[in-house]
Amino acid sequence: MESEKSPFAEPVEGSSSTTERLPMARGEYGKSGDTQRVSTNYLRVRMDPPKNTDDAYFYRYDVSLTDKNEHSTNAKDIGREIMDNVRETFHDELDGVRFAYDGDKILITIRSLPKEEYQLNGVALEDASSNRISTALDVGGESDRKRSRIPYRSKIFNVKISFKDKFSMDSIVKAANSEPLDLSQDAFRVLDIILRQHSAEKDRLVFRQSFFERPETLGFKGAIDVFQGFSSSFRATQGGLFLNMDVCHTLIIQPGPVIDFLLSVQNIRDKKTDRIDWEKAKRMLKGLRVKTSHNNEEWKISGLSEKFCINQTFEMKQRNEGPDGVEVQSVEQISVYEYFVTRKSIILEQSRALPCVNIGNSRHPVYIPLELCSLVGLQRYTKALSTEERSLLVNKSRRTPDERMEDLKKAIRSHDYGSHTMLRDSGISITTQFTQVKGRILPAPILKSGNDQDLNPKNGRWNFNNQKLAHPAEIKSWLVADFSSNCDMERLIQDLIKCAKMKGISLRDPTANFIERDQYRDEQASVRVDKMITTMEKKLDPRPTFILCVLPQKKNCDIYGPWKRRCLSDYGVPTQCIAPTEPTRVNNQYLTNVVLKINAKLGGLNFSFSKEYFSSLDKVSTIPTLILGMDVSHGPPGQAHMPSIAAVVSSRNWPSISHYRAAVRTQHPKSEIIGSLFEPQSKSRDNGIIRAALRDFSTTSEENRVPEQIIIFRDGVGESQFKDVLNDELEQIIKACKVKYNQWCPKLTVIVAQKRHHTRFFERESNKPFKNVPPGLIVDKKICHPTNNDFYLCAHDGRIGTSRPAHYHVLLDEIGFTADELQKLVHSLCYIYQRSTTAVSVVAPICYAHLAAAQVAQMIQPEDYSSGPTSSHAASSSTHAPLPKPPYFSKNVASTMFFC
């Protein structure tokens, strides 16, 4: 509907502005709920700066490292070792001033150096090519985006130290004393650098804000270990300055031959190198450091050769004496294999039919036979993990609340912050006791099932065994596609029919059950899917209501993406994929979850708020309100050429806030801010995501109402991007509304949800072990932002590991919620996730946006995009490969919760 009239004659004041928008300040605090005292992993920081005002500063210096030939050196790999030698060798020149070094380009002191600039030449290392930093390995900082163009074989280095600026300790003193302050991120970064220096001096591995005791490995698989460590960062809060400490984990590559590493990570048990996937190998090895056995030197891998060692040639220049005694230069084409065997007299047993390692670059490659290369130790494994590997990592790193607290106490004792000279000299002291905070437990919402019975969740979950669906979907016909070779399909189908009928869905026998032929099982996933679709084609017209697909293994197997694409995009048929772990018998809970997903996909409703409870959410139940969930999914590590997927889900069928539709767009790799919300085609029309959401809302809402309010839940952005959300994404939404509604815009509320943080809460009764906090815990005091409007909510029941609360930041609120009203709404939205009978850890619209983005990412085929640049720097440059278009969804699919 293009001609809806806005309910207001005048535009909403303040909805659009040419001035920069900033996150709103906190107003009142919430009061609802029962008070609950909990512990948190925050340590109070106190600061008593030097009384001499000249010493009440942190001084920052730039550090530049070069080798003896004045070539720039990658400080990321050996910077700490060089600066440790500078501390000893040039102690007198630096007047004995202690410093903290970030492992890259920044040096911090609490007393100025005698001179503003130093050129320190001749810093010697024992063995710069093989001695892996004796005290610590620092991986992180800005140098991650850069790579040295030369190997660091030199043992002599030159160091240039230049004064840059200084920071008053006053802002940190104010933060420690809970006084209002103009927060300086640079000042707090200084504290983090000092803390990292302390960890490095304690002989720990340092990765950005995390540090790891050696050799605390938990095992993982083959050539990769899980290291357990700790993260730490200073945070300014309403209650003062705190150090946030938490347990963290990282994957470390075991040192050893590159060939053994590839066989291990690709799970090739028979050790046959001809089974190695070299495209995957190239992505795995890029950026890793190796030592070459023929000359004992260390290099960084830039790629693999296109040809095998026996066929990969290069030009070798030779100098010979001519007939008249004059030196003559000639060029000879020689293979890498022949060069090492005949010219270097090295026996190569495996390399003949293997690619070579490139330790040069694409323009000037330098090839080394694979078997002469061994990975050096203490390197992080940052490549994409398979579903099985991710599950294994979660299991290895899972810690109960009591185990987590004991690990943190151990770390505090080990660090002994009071012994750190720079911390002590700057007047910083860190307590060893975890902070107690007051939270509130919000009551769970009351839900309604299909037999008009109230569902009263307890501990974040509710029993759905004897309940019927609130609104069962109508299923006229359905098909089965069986890619599994060991599933008892007859029993599975009958059990599913029985379960569906118990939940209120009238499900008859499938129209047909198609079983994959044995000769196709070893084909590529796309071929298997095409063969199955060809077999089923006659039954796809007329279109069935849905197709049940039985996968041969877990959901994220190779078949999943191509299958979803063919069904949803090519034929417009919703499909439910399952992968039963027990081929002969599927339990009732599993089948119930399958029925919930099928019903949601087909437009049904599994459960909703009771009328009485929903009426208490009066700001959204009585005023037409559009709720948006927004998320962006990025390609896995090592595949920076893959496009990012932006997904926006929007509520429909108002006054219900339980139904959603999704719109998905592709955007340039690693781009977090969504650019397709408003896509103007003319002064009166645009093709952006928001216009479609507005149209769908008014078409499906009661009395075709247009939204008077829009609540935006944004996932996946950090604090540094809040301004982009407010001034870019929000501006697009405002423009889309004004084009749609003739210069009128609804009232807007913008909330960012964060899950990637290290704040944890713990409950403890007397001397009993620590346990997870109960569902519904809200914390908005003491450890939250000193000025901005934020709060923590732990809505779900953490039965495994330690619960991670969601951190919500309210950036804008034109609707005018009270703190209690907004917190109640956010908490309630965690209970309408249609795939589960439990509360989820973050609001359902964000969960749906994440599902939609992840599903479409799997549907995009590799041939849809160029292999393009593979570095993050290249991906962020102004030149991009053409973006693949997201799959087209017909209207009957686009308006459904196909992503459930």
C-alpha positions in Angstrom: 0.0 0.0 0.0 1.6 3.2 -1.2 -1.0 5.7 -0.2 -1.3 5.3 3.6 -1.8 8.6 5.4 0.3 9.4 8.4 -1.5 9.8 11.7 0.3 13.1 12.4 0.2 16.2 10.3 3.6 17.4 11.5 6.9 15.5 11.5 8.2 14.3 14.8 10.5 16.9 16.3 14.1 15.7 16.6 13.6 12.7 14.3 16.1 14.0 11.8 19.0 16.4 12.3 22.0 17.7 10.5 24.0 17.7 13.7 25.8 14.6 14.8 23.8 12.3 17.0 25.4 11.0 20.2 24.2 8.2 22.5 21.6 9.4 25.0 22.4 10.0 28.6 21.0 7.8 31.3 17.8 9.0 33.0 16.3 7.1 35.8 17.2 3.6 37.1 14.9 0.6 37.0 13.1 -0.4 40.2 10.9 -3.4 39.3 11.8 -6.9 40.5 13.2 -8.5 43.6 16.6 -7.3 44.7 19.4 -9.9 44.3 23.1 -9.4 45.3 25.5 -11.0 43.0 29.3 -11.1 42.5 30.9 -10.0 39.3 34.4 -10.4 37.8 35.3 -6.7 38.4 38.2 -5.6 40.6 38.2 -2.1 42.0 41.0 0.1 40.9 42.2 3.0 43.0 44.6 5.7 42.0 46.7 8.1 44.0 48.8 10.0 41.5 52.2 11.5 42.2 51.9 14.8 44.2 54.4 16.5 41.9 52.2 17.8 39.1 55.0 17.4 36.5 54.9 13.6 37.2 51.1 13.3 37.0 51.2 12.4 33.3 51.6 9.4 31.0 54.0 10.1 28.2 53.5 8.3 24.8 56.3 7.7 22.3 56.3 6.3 18.8 58.6 3.4 18.2 60.1 2.5 14.8 62.2 -0.7 14.2 64.5 -1.2 11.3 67.2 -3.7 10.5 70.8 -2.8 9.8 69.9 -2.0 6.2 67.2 0.4 7.3 64.4 -1.9 6.1 61.3 -1.8 8.2 60.9 -4.7 10.6 57.7 -6.3 11.7 57.6 -5.4 15.4 54.7 -7.8 15.9 57.0 -10.8 15.9 60.1 -9.7 17.7 59.4 -6.2 19.0 59.3 -7.1 22.7 62.6 -8.9 22.5 64.2 -5.9 20.8 62.8 -3.5 23.4 63.9 -5.7 26.3 67.4 -5.4 24.9 67.0 -1.7 24.6 66.0 -1.5 28.3 69.3 -3.2 29.2 71.7 -1.8 26.6 70.6 1.8 26.8 69.7 2.0 30.4 71.8 5.1 31.1 70.9 6.9 27.9 67.2 6.6 28.9 68.0 7.8 32.4 66.7 4.5 33.9 63.1 5.4 33.0 60.9 2.4 33.0 58.6 1.9 30.1 55.7 -0.2 28.9 55.7 -1.4 25.3 52.6 -2.5 23.4 54.5 -4.9 21.2 54.1 -2.7 18.1 54.6 1.0 17.8 53.7 2.6 21.2 55.9 3.1 24.3 54.5 4.5 27.5 56.4 6.1 30.4 55.3 7.8 33.6 58.3 10.1 33.6 59.5 11.9 30.4 62.7 10.7 28.8 65.6 13.1 28.8 65.3 13.7 25.1 62.3 13.9 22.8 63.9 11.7 20.2 66.4 8.8 20.3 68.1 6.9 17.5 69.4 3.7 19.1 71.5 1.7 16.7 73.1 -1.7 17.0 70.5 -3.5 19.2 71.7 -7.1 19.1 69.6 -10.2 19.4 71.1 -13.7 20.0 69.2 -15.2 17.1 66.5 -13.1 15.5 65.5 -15.8 13.1 64.8 -18.6 15.5 64.6 -17.5 19.1 60.9 -17.1 19.7 60.6 -14.3 22.1 61.9 -15.6 25.4 59.6 -13.6 27.6 56.4 -13.3 25.7 54.7 -13.4 22.4 52.6 -10.4 21.5 50.1 -10.9 18.7 47.8 -8.0 18.2 47.5 -4.2 17.9 47.5 -2.3 14.7 50.2 -4.3 13.1 47.8 -7.1 12.4 46.9 -5.2 9.3 50.5 -5.1 8.0 53.0 -7.7 7.1 56.7 -7.3 6.8 58.0 -7.5 3.2 61.3 -9.0 4.2 62.3 -11.8 6.6 63.7 -10.8 9.9 67.0 -12.6 9.5 69.1 -9.7 10.7 70.5 -9.9 14.3 71.2 -6.2 14.5 68.4 -3.7 14.7 68.0 0.1 14.9 65.3 1.6 17.2 63.9 5.1 16.8 61.9 6.5 19.8 60.0 9.8 19.2 57.9 11.8 21.7 54.2 12.0 20.5 52.1 13.4 23.4 51.2 13.1 27.0 48.0 12.3 29.0 47.1 13.8 32.3 46.3 11.2 35.0 43.5 13.5 36.1 40.8 11.7 33.9 41.8 8.4 35.4 41.7 9.8 38.9 38.2 11.1 38.2 37.0 7.7 36.9 38.4 6.0 39.9 36.5 8.4 42.2 33.2 8.1 40.2 33.4 11.8 39.2 32.1 13.1 35.9 34.7 13.1 33.2 35.4 13.5 29.6 36.4 9.9 28.9 39.6 9.6 27.0 40.0 6.2 25.3 43.7 7.0 24.9 44.2 7.3 28.6 42.6 4.0 29.3 44.5 2.4 26.5 47.7 3.5 28.4 46.6 1.5 31.4 45.9 -1.6 29.3 49.5 -1.3 27.8 51.0 -1.1 31.2 49.0 -4.2 32.2 50.2 -6.1 29.1 53.8 -5.1 29.9 53.3 -6.6 33.4 52.0 -9.8 31.9 54.9 -10.0 29.4 57.4 -9.6 32.2 55.7 -12.5 34.0 56.7 -14.8 31.1 53.2 -15.1 29.7 51.9 -15.2 26.1 50.2 -11.9 25.3 47.5 -11.6 22.6 45.9 -8.1 22.5 44.1 -7.9 25.9 44.5 -11.5 26.7 47.4 -13.4 28.3 48.2 -17.1 28.7 50.1 -19.0 31.3 52.5 -21.6 29.7 52.0 -24.4 29.2 48.4 -24.7 30.3 47.0 -26.5 27.3 43.7 -28.4 27.3 44.3 -30.4 24.2 42.2 -30.1 21.1 42.9 -32.1 18.0 46.0 -33.2 16.2 48.3 -30.3 15.5 46.3 -27.7 17.5 46.1 -27.1 21.2 43.6 -25.0 23.3 45.4 -22.6 25.6 43.5 -21.3 28.6 44.3 -17.7 29.7 42.7 -14.6 31.0 41.5 -11.3 29.5 41.7 -8.0 31.3 40.6 -4.4 30.5 40.1 -1.3 32.5 36.5 0.1 32.6 35.1 3.4 33.8 31.7 2.9 35.4 29.2 4.6 37.7 30.9 3.0 40.6 34.4 4.1 39.7 37.3 2.5 37.8 37.4 -1.3 37.6 39.6 -4.0 36.1 37.4 -6.6 34.3 39.0 -10.0 34.3 37.7 -13.2 32.7 38.8 -16.6 31.6 39.4 -16.9 27.8 40.8 -19.5 25.4 42.7 -19.5 22.2 43.9 -22.1 19.7 47.7 -22.5 19.3 49.4 -24.4 16.5 51.9 -27.1 17.6 55.4 -26.7 16.1 56.3 -29.3 13.5 56.5 -30.1 9.8 54.0 -28.3 7.6 52.9 -31.5 5.9 52.0 -33.2 9.2 50.0 -30.1 10.1 48.0 -30.2 6.9 47.3 -33.9 7.3 46.2 -33.4 10.8 43.8 -30.4 10.4 42.3 -32.0 7.3 41.8 -35.2 9.2 43.6 -37.4 6.7 44.4 -40.4 8.8 46.1 -42.5 6.2 48.8 -39.8 5.7 48.3 -39.8 1.9 49.3 -36.3 0.7 47.4 -36.7 -2.6 44.2 -36.3 -0.5 45.1 -32.8 0.8 42.7 -30.0 -0.3 45.2 -27.5 -1.5 42.8 -24.6 -1.7 42.0 -25.1 2.0 45.7 -25.6 2.7 46.5 -22.3 1.1 44.0 -20.5 3.3 45.2 -22.3 6.4 48.9 -21.5 5.8 48.7 -17.9 4.7 50.4 -15.7 7.3 51.9 -18.5 9.4 55.6 -18.5 10.2 57.9 -21.4 9.2 61.5 -22.3 9.7 63.3 -23.7 6.7 65.6 -26.7 7.5 68.2 -26.1 4.8 69.3 -22.8 6.2 67.6 -22.6 9.6 65.9 -19.3 8.8 62.4 -18.1 9.6 59.9 -16.8 7.1 56.3 -15.9 6.7 54.1 -17.8 4.3 52.3 -15.7 1.6 50.8 -18.6 -0.3 51.5 -21.8 -2.3 52.7 -22.3 -5.8 50.2 -23.1 -8.5 52.2 -26.0 -9.8 53.8 -29.0 -8.1 57.5 -28.7 -7.1 58.7 -30.7 -10.1 56.9 -28.4 -12.5 57.2 -25.0 -10.8 60.1 -23.2 -12.5 61.9 -20.0 -11.9 64.7 -18.0 -13.6 68.1 -18.6 -12.1 70.8 -16.2 -13.1 74.4 -17.5 -13.6 77.7 -15.8 -14.1 80.2 -17.6 -16.4 83.5 -16.6 -17.8 83.3 -16.0 -21.5 85.9 -17.0 -24.2 87.7 -13.7 -23.9 87.8 -13.8 -20.1 84.9 -11.4 -19.7 82.2 -12.4 -17.2 78.9 -13.4 -19.0 75.6 -13.5 -17.3 73.0 -16.1 -18.4 69.5 -17.0 -17.3 68.4 -20.6 -16.9 64.9 -21.9 -16.3 65.0 -24.6 -13.6 62.4 -26.3 -11.5 62.3 -25.8 -7.7 62.7 -29.6 -7.3 65.7 -29.8 -9.5 67.4 -26.8 -7.9 67.2 -28.2 -4.4 68.2 -31.7 -5.4 71.0 -30.9 -7.9 72.3 -27.5 -6.8 71.8 -27.8 -3.1 72.3 -31.6 -2.9 69.2 -32.0 -0.7 67.2 -35.2 -0.7 63.5 -34.6 -1.2 61.3 -37.6 -0.5 57.8 -36.1 -0.6 58.0 -32.7 -2.4 58.0 -33.9 -6.1 54.2 -34.0 -6.4 53.4 -31.3 -3.8 53.1 -27.5 -4.2 55.8 -25.3 -2.9 55.6 -22.8 0.0 55.8 -19.2 -1.2 57.8 -17.1 1.3 58.1 -14.1 -1.1 55.0 -12.3 -2.5 52.8 -12.5 -5.5 55.0 -10.3 -7.6 58.3 -11.8 -6.5 57.7 -15.3 -5.3 60.3 -17.3 -3.5 59.5 -21.0 -3.5 60.6 -23.6 -0.9 59.7 -27.3 -1.0 57.0 -28.1 1.5 59.0 -30.8 3.3 61.8 -28.4 4.2 59.3 -26.2 6.1 58.3 -26.6 9.8 55.9 -24.4 11.6 57.4 -22.5 14.5 55.7 -22.6 17.9 53.3 -20.3 19.7 51.3 -19.2 16.7 47.5 -18.7 17.0 45.2 -20.7 14.8 42.7 -18.2 13.6 41.2 -19.9 10.6 37.5 -21.0 10.3 36.5 -24.0 12.3 34.1 -26.7 11.2 30.9 -27.3 13.1 32.5 -30.3 14.8 35.6 -28.3 15.8 33.5 -25.5 17.2 31.6 -27.9 19.3 34.8 -29.5 20.5 36.3 -26.1 21.4 33.1 -25.2 23.4 33.4 -28.4 25.3 37.1 -27.9 26.0 36.7 -24.4 27.2 33.5 -24.7 29.2 33.9 -23.7 32.8 31.2 -23.9 35.6 30.7 -20.7 37.6 32.7 -22.1 40.5 35.5 -23.3 38.3 35.7 -19.9 36.6 35.9 -18.0 39.9 38.6 -20.3 41.1 40.6 -19.8 37.9 40.3 -16.0 38.3 41.4 -16.1 41.9 44.4 -18.1 40.8 45.2 -15.5 38.1 45.0 -12.6 40.6 47.4 -14.3 43.0 49.8 -15.1 40.1 49.8 -11.6 38.7 50.5 -9.9 42.0 49.7 -6.4 40.6 51.1 -4.8 43.7 54.6 -5.8 42.7 54.5 -4.0 39.3 56.8 -1.0 39.5 55.0 1.1 36.9 51.6 0.5 38.4 52.9 1.3 41.8 54.8 4.4 40.6 51.7 5.8 38.9 49.7 5.4 42.1 47.5 2.6 40.7 46.4 -0.2 43.1 44.1 -3.1 42.2 42.1 -4.9 44.9 42.0 -8.7 45.0 38.3 -9.0 45.9 35.5 -9.4 43.4 32.9 -6.7 43.4 29.4 -7.2 44.7 26.6 -5.5 42.9 22.8 -5.2 43.4 20.7 -6.6 40.7 16.9 -7.2 40.3 15.1 -10.4 39.2 12.3 -9.6 36.7 9.3 -11.9 36.7 8.9 -14.0 33.6 6.1 -13.1 31.2 2.9 -15.1 31.1 2.5 -17.0 27.8 -0.5 -18.6 26.1 -0.8 -21.9 24.2 -3.3 -23.2 21.8 -5.7 -24.8 24.3 -6.1 -21.4 25.9 -4.0 -22.3 28.9 -1.5 -20.0 30.5 2.1 -21.1 30.4 4.0 -19.9 33.4 7.8 -20.2 32.7 10.0 -21.3 35.6 13.7 -20.8 35.6 13.5 -19.5 32.0 11.7 -22.5 30.5 8.2 -24.0 30.2 6.7 -27.4 29.7 5.1 -27.8 26.3 4.6 -31.6 26.4 0.8 -31.5 26.7 0.2 -28.2 25.0 -1.1 -27.4 21.6 0.2 -24.7 19.3 -1.4 -21.3 19.6 -2.1 -21.1 15.8 -1.3 -24.3 13.9 -0.4 -23.9 10.3 -2.4 -25.6 7.5 -0.4 -28.3 5.7 -2.1 -29.6 2.5 0.8 -31.7 1.2 4.4 -32.4 2.0 7.4 -34.3 0.6 10.4 -36.0 2.1 13.9 -35.9 0.6 16.2 -38.4 2.3 19.9 -37.9 1.9 20.6 -40.2 4.8 21.5 -43.8 4.2 20.8 -45.2 7.7 17.7 -43.5 8.9 14.5 -45.5 9.6 12.3 -43.2 7.5 9.0 -45.0 7.9 9.2 -44.8 11.7 10.5 -41.2 11.6 7.6 -40.1 9.4 5.0 -41.8 11.6 6.5 -40.4 14.8 6.5 -36.9 13.2 2.9 -37.2 12.2 1.9 -38.3 15.6 3.8 -35.5 17.3 2.3 -32.9 14.9 -1.2 -34.1 15.6 -0.6 -33.9 19.4 0.4 -30.2 18.9 -2.7 -29.5 16.8 -1.4 -29.8 13.2 -3.4 -32.0 10.9 -0.5 -33.8 9.2 -1.2 -36.6 6.7 1.3 -39.0 5.1 3.7 -37.3 2.8 2.8 -37.2 -0.9 6.1 -39.0 -1.7 9.4 -40.0 0.0 12.4 -39.6 -2.2 15.6 -41.5 -1.3 18.9 -40.6 -2.7 20.4 -43.2 -5.0 23.7 -44.8 -3.9 25.6 -43.8 -7.0 25.2 -40.1 -6.1 26.4 -40.2 -2.5 30.1 -39.5 -3.4 29.3 -36.6 -5.7 29.7 -32.9 -4.7 26.9 -31.5 -2.6 25.5 -29.3 -5.3 25.3 -32.3 -7.7 23.6 -34.4 -5.1 21.0 -31.7 -4.5 20.4 -31.2 -8.3 19.9 -34.9 -8.8 17.4 -35.0 -5.9 15.5 -32.0 -7.2 15.4 -33.6 -10.7 13.9 -36.7 -9.2 11.3 -34.8 -7.3 10.4 -32.3 -10.0 7.1 -33.8 -11.0 5.8 -33.6 -7.4 6.8 -29.9 -7.1 3.9 -28.9 -9.2 1.5 -28.1 -7.6 3.8 -26.7 -5.0 3.8 -28.7 -1.7 3.4 -26.9 1.6 6.9 -27.9 2.7 9.6 -30.4 2.2 11.3 -32.4 5.0 15.0 -32.9 4.2 16.9 -35.6 6.1 20.6 -34.8 6.0 23.4 -37.4 6.2 25.1 -35.5 9.0 24.7 -32.4 11.1 22.7 -29.5 9.8 25.7 -27.5 8.6 26.9 -30.2 6.2 27.7 -29.3 2.6 24.2 -30.2 1.3 22.4 -27.6 3.6 23.2 -24.4 1.6 22.6 -25.7 -1.9 19.4 -27.5 -0.8 18.0 -24.3 0.9 18.8 -22.3 -2.2 17.0 -24.6 -4.6 13.9 -25.0 -2.5 13.5 -21.4 -1.2 14.8 -19.5 -4.2 14.1 -21.6 -7.3 10.8 -23.2 -6.2 9.5 -21.1 -3.4 8.9 -24.0 -1.1 9.8 -23.9 2.7 11.9 -26.7 3.8 12.8 -28.2 7.2 16.2 -29.9 7.5 16.9 -32.5 10.2 19.8 -34.7 11.1 18.8 -37.2 13.7 21.6 -38.5 15.9 19.8 -41.8 16.5 18.9 -43.2 13.1 16.4 -45.8 14.4 14.6 -43.9 17.1 14.1 -40.1 17.5 13.0 -38.9 20.9 9.8 -36.8 21.5 11.6 -33.6 22.5 13.6 -33.6 19.2 10.3 -34.1 17.2 8.6 -31.3 19.2 11.4 -28.9 18.3 11.0 -29.9 14.6 7.3 -29.3 14.8 7.8 -25.9 16.4 10.2 -24.9 13.5 7.9 -26.2 10.8 4.9 -24.4 12.2 6.8 -21.1 12.5 8.1 -21.4 8.9 4.6 -21.9 7.6 3.1 -18.9 9.2 1.7 -20.5 12.4 2.3 -19.3 15.9 3.6 -21.7 18.6 2.9 -19.5 21.7 2.3 -15.9 22.4 1.9 -13.5 25.4 -1.4 -13.8 27.3 -3.8 -10.9 26.6 -3.4 -9.7 30.1 0.4 -9.7 30.1 0.6 -8.1 26.6 -1.8 -5.3 27.6 0.8 -4.4 30.4 3.2 -3.7 27.5 1.0 -0.7 26.7 3.5 1.3 24.8 3.6 -1.4 22.1 0.3 -3.1 22.5 -1.9 0.0 22.1 0.3 2.1 19.7 1.2 0.5 16.3 4.9 -0.4 16.8 7.3 -1.8 14.2 10.1 -3.8 15.8 13.3 -4.4 13.8 16.2 -6.8 14.5 19.4 -6.0 12.5 22.6 -8.1 12.2 25.5 -8.5 9.8 27.3 -11.8 9.2 30.9 -11.8 8.0 32.9 -14.4 6.1 35.0 -16.8 8.2 38.6 -16.0 9.1 41.0 -16.4 6.1 38.2 -15.7 3.5 38.1 -11.9 3.5 36.8 -12.0 -0.1 33.4 -13.4 1.0 30.7 -10.8 1.1 29.1 -9.7 4.4 25.4 -10.5 4.7 23.1 -7.9 6.2 19.8 -9.1 7.6 16.9 -7.1 8.9 13.8 -8.8 10.4 10.6 -6.8 10.9 7.5 -7.5 13.0 4.2 -8.0 11.2 0.5 -8.8 12.1 0.4 -6.0 14.8 -0.7 -6.0 17.5 1.2 -9.2 17.6 5.0 -8.8 18.1 5.7 -12.5 17.6 5.6 -12.8 13.8 8.6 -11.5 11.7 9.8 -11.4 8.1 13.4 -11.0 6.9 15.1 -9.0 4.2 18.7 -9.9 3.3 21.3 -8.0 1.3 25.0 -8.6 0.5 27.6 -5.9 1.1 31.3 -5.5 0.8 33.5 -7.9 2.9 33.9 -6.9 6.6 31.5 -4.0 6.3 29.5 -3.8 9.5 27.3 -0.8 8.9 24.2 -1.6 6.8 24.0 0.5 3.6 20.8 -0.9 2.0 18.2 0.4 4.5 17.4 3.3 2.1 18.1 3.0 -1.6 16.5 6.0 -3.4 15.4 5.5 -6.9 13.7 8.9 -7.2 12.4 11.6 -4.9 9.3 9.6 -4.1 10.5 6.0 -4.2 13.3 3.8 -2.9 14.0 0.1 -2.9 15.6 -0.2 0.5 14.9 -2.7 3.2 12.9 -0.3 5.4 10.4 0.6 2.8 9.5 -3.1 2.3 9.2 -3.5 6.1 6.9 -0.5 6.4 4.7 -1.8 3.5 4.5 -5.3 5.0 3.6 -3.9 8.5 0.7 -1.8 7.2 -0.6 -4.6 5.0 -0.6 -7.2 7.8 -1.5 -5.0 10.8 -4.9 -4.6 12.3 -6.9 -2.1 10.3 -3.9 -1.6 8.0 -2.3 0.8 10.5 1.0 2.4 9.8 3.7 2.3 12.5 3.7 5.3 14.8 6.8 3.9 16.6 9.8 1.9 15.5 12.0 0.0 17.9 15.4 -1.0 16.4 17.5 -3.7 18.0 21.0 -3.7 16.5 23.5 -6.6 17.1 27.2 -6.9 16.5 28.5 -3.3 16.8 31.1 -2.1 19.3 31.0 1.2 21.2 33.2 2.8 18.6 30.5 2.2 16.0 27.6 3.6 18.0 27.9 7.0 16.2 27.7 5.2 12.8 24.5 3.4 13.9 23.0 6.8 14.9 24.2 8.9 12.1 24.3 6.4 9.2 21.8 3.6 9.7 19.3 5.6 11.7 19.5 8.4 9.1 18.7 5.9 6.4 15.6 4.7 8.3 14.4 8.3 8.8 14.8 9.0 5.1 13.0 5.9 4.1 10.1 6.8 6.4 9.9 10.4 5.0 9.9 9.2 1.4 7.2 6.6 2.3 5.0 8.9 4.4 5.5 12.3 2.8 8.0 13.8 5.1 6.6 12.2 8.3 8.6 9.9 10.5 7.6 7.7 13.4 9.1 8.0 16.8 12.3 5.9 17.1 14.1 4.0 19.8 17.5 2.4 19.1 19.0 -0.3 21.2 22.3 -2.1 20.6 22.8 -5.6 22.1 26.3 -6.9 22.7 27.3 -10.5 23.6 31.0 -10.3 23.0 32.1 -8.9 26.3 33.7 -10.3 29.4 31.3 -9.3 32.2 29.9 -12.3 34.2 27.7 -12.5 37.2 27.8 -15.2 39.9 25.4 -16.2 42.7 26.6 -17.7 45.9 24.7 -18.9 49.0 26.9 -18.7 52.2 29.9 -21.0 51.6 28.4 -23.1 48.8 30.0 -23.1 45.3 29.3 -20.3 43.0 26.5 -20.9 40.5 24.8 -19.1 37.6 22.4 -16.3 38.4 18.7 -16.9 38.0 17.0 -15.9 34.7 15.7 -12.4 34.6 18.6 -10.7 36.4 18.9 -7.0 35.5 22.0 -5.0 36.5 22.0 -1.2 35.7 24.1 0.2 38.5 27.7 0.4 39.7 29.4 -1.4 36.8 27.5 0.2 33.9 28.6 3.1 31.8 29.1 6.3 33.9 26.9 8.5 31.7 25.3 6.5 28.9 22.0 4.5 29.2 22.9 0.8 29.4 22.1 -2.3 31.4 22.9 -6.0 31.6 20.2 -8.7 31.3 20.6 -12.4 31.9 17.3 -13.6 30.6 18.1 -17.3 30.0 18.8 -20.2 32.3 22.5 -21.1 32.1 22.6 -24.9 32.7 25.9 -25.5 31.0 29.0 -23.4 31.7 28.8 -19.9 32.9 25.9 -17.6 31.8 26.9 -14.6 29.6 24.5 -11.7 30.0 23.5 -9.5 27.1 24.7 -5.9 27.4 22.1 -3.5 26.1 22.9 0.1 25.1 19.9 2.5 24.6 21.3 5.0 22.1 18.1 6.9 21.4 14.6 6.8 22.9 12.0 9.2 21.3 9.2 6.9 22.4 9.8 7.8 26.0 10.0 4.5 27.9 10.7 4.5 31.6 13.6 2.4 32.6 11.2 -0.3 34.0 9.0 -0.3 30.8 12.0 -0.7 28.5 13.7 -3.4 30.6 10.4 -5.3 30.8 9.9 -5.2 27.1 13.5 -6.3 26.4 13.1 -9.2 28.9 9.7 -10.2 27.4 11.1 -10.3 23.9 13.5 -13.1 25.0 10.4 -15.3 25.6 8.9 -15.3 22.1 11.6 -17.1 20.2 9.4 -19.6 18.3 12.1 -22.3 17.9 12.4 -23.1 21.6 10.4 -23.5 24.8 13.1 -21.6 26.7 14.0 -18.0 27.1 16.9 -17.0 24.9 19.9 -14.9 25.9 19.2 -12.0 23.6 15.9 -10.6 22.2 14.2 -12.8 19.6 14.4 -10.2 16.7 18.2 -10.3 16.9 18.2 -14.1 17.0 16.1 -14.2 13.9 18.3 -11.6 12.1 21.3 -13.8 12.9 19.6 -16.9 11.6 18.5 -15.2 8.4 22.0 -13.8 7.7 23.7 -17.2 8.5 21.3 -19.1 6.3 21.7 -16.9 3.3 25.5 -16.9 3.7 25.3 -20.7 3.2 23.0 -20.4 0.2 25.5 -18.1 -1.7 27.6 -20.4 -3.9 31.4 -19.9 -4.2 31.0 -19.3 -7.9 28.8 -16.3 -7.1 31.7 -14.2 -6.0 35.3 -13.6 -7.1 38.1 -15.1 -5.1 39.4 -11.6 -5.1 41.7 -10.2 -2.5 42.2 -12.3 0.6 43.7 -9.9 3.0 41.6 -7.7 5.2 43.5 -4.7 3.9 42.6 -5.5 0.4 39.0 -6.2 1.4 38.7 -2.8 2.9 40.2 -0.9 0.0 38.2 1.2 -2.4 38.2 -1.5 -5.1 35.9 -4.4 -4.5 34.9 -7.4 -6.5 31.3 -7.3 -7.8 28.9 -8.2 -5.0 26.9 -11.4 -5.6 23.2 -10.9 -5.4 21.4 -12.6 -2.5 19.0 -15.4 -3.4 15.6 -14.2 -4.7 12.7 -15.3 -2.6 9.2 -15.4 -4.0 6.5 -13.6 -2.1 5.1 -16.7 -0.4 8.6 -17.3 1.1 9.8 -13.8 1.7 6.8 -13.0 4.0 7.4 -16.1 6.1 9.9 -17.0 8.9 11.8 -19.2 6.4 14.9 -18.8 8.6 13.4 -20.6 11.6 
